[in-house]
Amino acid sequence: MDAMSTGALESTPSPLGPAGCPVAHHGTGADTKSAPPRRSRADRIVRSLLRIQERPVGVTAADAHRAFQRSMAISATRCTLTYLVFPIVIPLIGFGVGVGPALGILIGVVAMVCDVFAIRRFFAVDHRWRWQFSALILSVMVLLTVLLVEDIAQLA
């Protein structure tokens, strides 16, 4: 081969990915810039409400699952405390009269904040189940809101 044909071969873009692999490798240091995903109007509205820009660097679907698990664990803890520990266990040991509603408010607010972060994470990574998870999380938030109102009424 002469120098001209060798240079032509080197400058011809290969249809294969890095190291000749036909599979696209995201996050391997190769140039992976692409156009933002096409989103529905509803997705754009929710992303705007949640103040989400494009997918944050390093955030994965596994991170979204962990955020969801954390928010559900906090909500479950709150429900366990509200329906088991506060009304049954605490009176049995004669401790903490009036503590239940205050702790319920605190835990409920933390749970709802975690719920919002979980929804944000699912939308930030464009998780395929983001709408289903969001519906579940929002229904938990409605229940937490009812409990918060009850706790505030008990304190007042």
C-alpha positions in Angstrom: 0.0 0.0 0.0 1.2 3.5 -0.7 1.1 6.4 1.8 -2.0 7.8 0.2 -4.2 4.7 0.6 -2.9 4.2 4.2 -3.9 7.7 5.1 -7.3 7.2 3.5 -7.9 4.1 5.6 -6.9 5.8 8.8 -9.3 8.8 8.3 -12.3 6.6 7.3 -14.7 6.4 10.2 -15.3 2.9 11.4 -18.9 1.7 12.0 -17.5 -0.2 14.9 -17.2 1.2 18.4 -14.0 1.6 20.5 -11.5 -1.2 19.9 -13.5 -2.4 16.9 -16.5 -3.5 19.1 -19.9 -3.3 17.4 -21.6 -2.5 20.7 -21.9 1.1 21.8 -20.1 1.6 25.1 -21.4 4.5 27.2 -19.2 6.0 29.8 -16.0 4.4 28.5 -14.3 7.6 27.8 -15.2 7.5 24.1 -17.1 10.4 22.6 -20.7 9.5 23.6 -22.3 12.8 23.1 -25.8 12.4 21.7 -28.9 14.4 21.3 -31.1 14.5 24.4 -33.8 11.8 24.4 -37.2 12.7 22.9 -39.7 13.2 25.7 -43.4 13.4 25.9 -45.1 16.7 26.9 -46.0 15.1 30.3 -42.4 14.1 30.9 -41.2 17.7 30.1 -43.8 19.1 32.5 -42.8 16.8 35.3 -39.1 17.5 34.7 -39.8 21.2 34.8 -41.8 20.9 38.1 -39.1 18.8 39.6 -36.4 21.2 38.3 -34.5 18.4 36.5 -32.2 19.3 33.7 -30.5 16.6 31.7 -29.4 13.3 33.2 -26.7 14.0 35.8 -23.3 12.5 35.2 -22.8 9.2 37.0 -26.5 8.7 38.0 -27.8 5.3 37.0 -31.1 3.4 37.2 -29.7 1.5 40.2 -29.4 4.9 42.0 -33.0 5.5 41.3 -33.9 2.1 42.7 -31.9 2.8 45.9 -33.6 6.1 46.3 -37.0 4.4 46.0 -36.1 1.7 48.5 -34.8 4.3 51.0 -38.0 6.4 50.7 -40.2 3.3 51.1 -38.2 2.1 54.1 -38.7 5.5 55.8 -42.4 5.5 55.0 -42.7 1.9 56.3 -40.8 2.9 59.5 -43.2 5.8 60.0 -46.3 3.6 59.6 -44.8 1.0 62.0 -44.2 3.7 64.5 -47.6 5.3 64.0 -49.7 2.2 64.2 -47.7 -0.2 66.4 -45.1 1.5 68.5 -46.8 4.8 69.5 -50.3 3.5 70.3 -49.4 0.1 71.7 -45.8 -0.2 72.9 -45.2 3.3 74.3 -48.3 3.3 76.6 -47.5 -0.2 77.8 -44.1 1.0 79.2 -45.7 4.3 80.4 -43.4 6.5 78.4 -43.7 9.4 76.0 -47.2 10.6 76.3 -47.6 13.2 73.5 -44.3 12.2 71.9 -46.0 10.1 69.1 -47.5 13.0 67.2 -44.3 15.1 67.3 -42.1 12.2 66.1 -44.8 11.3 63.5 -44.6 14.8 62.0 -40.8 14.7 61.9 -40.6 11.2 60.4 -43.4 12.0 58.0 -41.7 15.1 56.7 -38.4 13.3 56.2 -40.3 10.5 54.4 -42.0 12.9 52.0 -38.7 14.7 51.2 -37.2 11.3 50.4 -40.2 10.4 48.3 -39.7 13.6 46.2 -36.0 12.8 45.8 -36.9 9.3 44.6 -39.3 10.6 42.0 -36.7 13.1 40.9 -34.1 10.3 40.5 -36.5 8.2 38.4 -37.2 11.1 36.1 -33.6 12.2 36.0 -32.5 8.8 34.6 -35.5 8.5 32.3 -36.3 5.2 34.0 -38.8 3.2 32.0 -41.0 2.6 35.1 -40.9 6.3 36.3 -44.6 6.9 35.9 -45.6 3.7 37.7 -43.2 4.3 40.6 -44.3 7.9 40.8 -47.9 6.9 41.1 -47.0 4.5 43.9 -44.9 7.1 45.7 -47.5 9.8 45.3 -50.2 7.5 46.8 -47.8 6.9 49.8 -47.4 10.7 50.0 -51.1 11.2 50.2 -51.3 8.7 53.0 -48.4 10.5 54.8 -50.2 13.8 54.4 -53.3 12.4 56.1 -51.2 11.2 58.9 -49.4 14.5 59.2 -52.7 16.3 59.4 -53.9 13.9 62.2 -50.6 14.4 64.1 -50.8 18.2 63.8 -54.5 18.1 65.0 -53.4 16.0 68.0 -50.7 18.5 69.0 -53.1 21.5 68.6 
